[in-house]
Every structure is written in structure tokens, then in C-alpha cells.
Amino acid sequence: MTLTGGCYCGAVRYEAQGPAMFRGQCLCRECQYISGGGPNLFMVLGADGFKYVKGEPAKFTRTDLDQPVTREFCGTCGTPITSRVPQNPGMVIVKIGTLDDQSQFEGPQMAIWMKDARPYHLVAEGVMQIPGAPG
């Protein structure tokens, strides 16, 4: 599978090769911050197949956590693009809103961090729901 995408203003673009390792919907409080209050829809891809082809993202990593995620986003328009998890450098978490063709997402396999969900957060019928992180 080939995926292409980028930010809202077009300053940052990426290409990715390979299948999605996982498709999810995260409702953790941190994702609610970066999404504007809703769940975060994402795909986990292999980092080897992911590259920026236009521009470079700004990065943010919290300094008060033991193993914080690094969030990559457009420094111009603020669009969240990816997250990188230090415990697994072989993967990149791509935000679905940045895909040129969002139909490639095919919906989440699992909704995670349901313990942080608010009553107005919806999960599609039939999607497995777990209270925290998978595995």
C-alpha cells in the first residue's frame, strides 16, 4: 500500500509504503488535547517506509514524563501529522486526517483508552473497546 498525505496548509508532505500494522481510535486525554476534544484516529506504519517529501515537521516531546511520545506537526498551520513512541522506533503513528485518501483507513480495529472517553465520544458498533493501551 502507498499512502500520501500532509498538513492543512501544504507545507509538510509525506509518503508511506507498506501495510498498516494497526488501525485505531484513541480516546486518551492526551489525544483529546491534540484533536481538539475528540478521539484520535490513526494508523501504525513501519518507520522504514515513511518519509517526509516536502518540508520538515516541528516536534514536541514532554519533558516531565519518563518515556514521552514525540508529536510531529506542521509548524505553520499546526496540523498533527505523526507520533513516535520511544519504546518502538520501528513504527510511526500517522493521523488519519492527514491522508490524501482517507478511505485507505477502513476504520479502526480497536478503540483504546476508553476509560478517558467522554459521553459524547462515539465508537462504531462492532469495534473492540479496551480501557487502556493494547497488549
Backbone torsions as a table, in degrees:
resi	resn	phi	psi	omega
1	MET	NA	138.5	173.3
2	THR	-113.1	127.7	177.8
3	LEU	-116.8	141.8	172.7
4	THR	-130.8	153.2	178.8
5	GLY	-178.3	-174.7	-179.5
6	GLY	176.6	-170.7	-176.2
7	CYS	-84.4	174.6	-177.7
8	TYR	-61.8	-41.7	-176.5
9	CYS	-88.1	-10.1	178.5
10	GLY	87.9	3.0	-178.4
11	ALA	-71.7	-27.6	-179.4
12	VAL	-123.8	127.7	179.0
13	ARG	-131.1	151.6	178.6
14	TYR	-138.5	163.4	169.8
15	GLU	-132.7	146.6	178.3
16	ALA	-139.4	139.9	178.0
17	GLN	-117.4	145.3	174.6
18	GLY	108.0	165.6	-178.1
19	PRO	-77.3	157.1	173.0
20	ALA	-71.9	132.3	175.7
21	MET	-78.5	-27.2	-176.7
22	PHE	-164.2	144.3	174.4
23	ARG	-122.3	126.1	-174.4
24	GLY	-141.2	173.0	174.9
25	GLN	-132.1	116.2	-178.0
26	CYS	-107.2	133.1	-179.9
27	LEU	-116.0	18.4	178.8
28	CYS	-64.2	158.5	-177.8
29	ARG	-61.1	-37.7	179.2
30	GLU	-62.2	-44.1	178.2
31	CYS	-66.2	-32.0	176.2
32	GLN	-62.7	-35.9	176.1
33	TYR	-61.7	-50.0	-174.0
34	ILE	-76.0	-18.7	-179.1
35	SER	-93.6	-7.2	-176.2
36	GLY	88.9	11.3	175.3
37	GLY	122.2	-15.9	-179.5
38	GLY	-98.0	-175.3	175.8
39	PRO	-72.7	162.2	177.9
40	ASN	-104.8	117.8	175.5
41	LEU	-94.6	133.3	-172.6
42	PHE	-150.7	162.8	171.2
43	MET	-125.7	139.4	174.0
44	VAL	-97.0	123.9	-179.7
45	LEU	-122.9	161.5	174.6
46	GLY	-70.6	132.5	-178.0
47	ALA	-64.6	-29.5	-179.5
48	ASP	-63.3	-29.8	-178.7
49	GLY	-92.3	1.6	-175.8
50	PHE	-106.7	133.2	175.2
51	LYS	-150.5	148.1	172.7
52	TYR	-83.5	132.5	-178.0
53	VAL	-111.9	-9.5	176.0
54	LYS	-149.7	127.1	178.7
55	GLY	69.4	176.0	176.0
56	GLU	-131.4	139.6	-178.9
57	PRO	-76.5	154.7	165.5
58	ALA	-77.7	158.3	-177.5
59	LYS	-132.0	147.4	175.8
60	PHE	-138.0	129.3	176.0
61	THR	-132.7	124.5	178.2
62	ARG	-64.4	143.4	-179.5
63	THR	-99.3	-5.4	-176.6
64	ASP	-99.3	6.7	-179.9
65	LEU	-115.4	152.0	-179.5
66	ASP	-66.6	-45.7	-179.9
67	GLN	-133.9	72.2	-175.9
68	PRO	-74.7	150.7	172.8
69	VAL	-76.2	144.1	172.2
70	THR	-98.4	125.1	179.8
71	ARG	-100.8	131.1	177.9
72	GLU	-109.3	134.5	-174.1
73	PHE	-151.6	165.0	176.6
74	CYS	-74.8	125.8	178.9
75	GLY	-73.5	-12.8	179.3
76	THR	-91.2	-55.5	-176.0
77	CYS	-102.9	-11.6	176.2
78	GLY	86.8	2.0	-178.2
79	THR	-60.1	124.1	172.9
80	PRO	-67.4	130.9	-176.7
81	ILE	-113.4	-53.3	-178.6
82	THR	-140.9	168.5	166.7
83	SER	-130.7	146.5	177.2
84	ARG	-124.2	130.6	-177.1
85	VAL	-102.4	122.0	-175.5
86	PRO	-61.8	-28.9	-179.7
87	GLN	-72.4	-15.8	-178.3
88	ASN	-141.0	77.7	-178.2
89	PRO	-68.2	-9.7	179.2
90	GLY	-82.4	3.3	179.5
91	MET	-129.5	156.0	173.8
92	VAL	-132.1	137.2	-178.9
93	ILE	-102.0	113.1	-175.2
94	VAL	-100.2	131.3	178.8
95	LYS	-77.3	128.4	-173.6
96	ILE	-61.9	-33.1	179.9
97	GLY	-61.6	-16.5	-178.9
98	THR	-90.4	-10.7	-179.1
99	LEU	-67.8	137.8	173.6
100	ASP	-64.4	-39.6	179.3
101	ASP	-119.0	93.4	-176.6
102	GLN	-68.3	-13.8	177.2
103	SER	-67.0	-16.9	176.8
104	GLN	-68.6	-15.4	179.3
105	PHE	-69.9	-44.0	179.1
106	GLU	65.5	10.8	177.2
107	GLY	90.6	160.1	-177.4
108	PRO	-75.8	146.5	171.8
109	GLN	-83.6	-27.0	-174.4
110	MET	-153.7	145.6	171.7
111	ALA	-105.5	122.3	-175.3
112	ILE	-111.8	160.4	-178.3
113	TRP	58.7	41.7	178.6
114	MET	-62.7	-21.9	179.5
115	LYS	-65.5	-18.4	177.2
116	ASP	-97.4	-2.6	-176.9
117	ALA	-65.5	147.3	175.0
118	ARG	-99.0	161.5	-178.3
119	PRO	-58.6	-24.5	-178.7
120	TYR	-89.8	-0.5	175.6
121	HIS	-83.9	123.3	-177.6
122	LEU	-104.3	143.3	174.9
123	VAL	-124.7	133.3	-178.5
124	ALA	-60.5	145.5	178.8
125	GLU	-58.9	136.7	177.5
126	GLY	89.8	-7.5	178.9
127	VAL	-83.6	127.1	178.5
128	MET	-59.9	138.8	-179.8
129	GLN	-123.2	132.6	176.8
130	ILE	-129.5	151.8	-174.7
131	PRO	-69.9	-27.4	-176.4
132	GLY	-133.4	-140.4	179.9
133	ALA	-82.8	150.4	177.8
134	PRO	-70.1	152.9	174.3
135	GLY	68.8	NA	NA
